[in-house]
Amino acid sequence: MDDSIKERPHFLFRLLEGTFMAMAYATRFLSFILPPSLLYLIPRSMGAVFFYARPGMRRRLEAKISDAMPEISDPHELSRIGRQACGSMFMPIFDVFTLSRHGERYMQGLSIEGEENLAEAEALGKGVILTGAHIGALAIAHAVMARLGKPYTPIAFNPDNTIMPRYIEFLEFYGGFLGCDVEEPVFFVGEEDIIPRVRQHLASGKRIGINFDVDGSGTIEFFGRPAALTSGLAYFSYDTGAPVIVVALLRGKRPLENRMVILEPIFCDPTAERTTEVARVMREVTRKGEQLIRMAPGQWMSWFGLWQWWDTAREILERKEKAGSS
């Protein structure tokens, strides 16, 4: 194969990373001279350009949204959600510098729904597993929780194992600088001792954070169809007894008027059969996660992976069926 063809994807990722890094430094500068209301016009405009400049992608994205939420039949509403979803990909760095520059005002304008749910989960004394989708102001959720006196340690991909390592490291550094669990800032996926460390963290009554909308080998119903998602958080819950809380930090109409939604805890029954109970917990997680996504579908960044999760789940189930009939 021609070497230039083999290197092209790597070159494109480097180009993409360079673009996002340039945007990050520009955003840091602009956050000092522009009010948030004007600053956030930039990612929204970038999302609109990305959405309309690629007609094929736009049609596929609208089709995914329609497949997941068939109750939405208005093409203008589908376009609005798709346009917002594209803009959401550019917003994390704007969230970081908005919180950095206007932290006190941000916290004053934050509304919190369901604080009693977190208190109920913490009362068990076995730690808490916070989970949610890649939605809203995800990049600063841990910093906001730390400022509320509820720090947690996220389980995150090591930047070196992503397609944009410098940009992800930049986000994680500044996000951690804004607020985190000072004793244990992050658990990186792939570390040899991550499982015993997470278990010990929960056994000490502390909190971890892990997103559920990540591709995996488990088949869980999500938006009406089986989807191939990871089930690790449910195994941690079963093994430690830590309840699971589904939460989201959703953006409001104005940059400094946001809301955190904390849903009822999901308790795991350690006396039940392990595989069956893990599946039940994940069904509850995805059901509640879908509930939060439907509150602000344009803020969910993972629309682009939904079809792949559905397709992979179908292949997994077909293989199991063939193996069972042979």
Secondary structure, DSSP 4 states (H G I P E B T S, - for coil): --HHHHHHHHHHHHHHHHHHHHHHHHHHHHTTTS-HHHHTHHHHHHHHHHHHH-HHHHHHHHHHHHHH-TT---HHHHHHHHHHHHHHTT-HHHHHHHHHHSHHHHHHH-EEE-HHHHHHHHTTSS-EEEEE-SBSSGGGHHHHHHHTT---EEEE--GGGSS-HHHHHHHHHHHHHHS--SS---EETT-TTHHHHHHHHHHTT-EEEEES-SEEEEEEEETTEEEEE--HHHHHHHHH---EEEEEEE--SSTT--EEEEPPPB---TTS-HHHHHHHHHHHHHHHHHHHHHHSGGGBTTGGGHHHHHHHHHHHHHHHHHHHH-
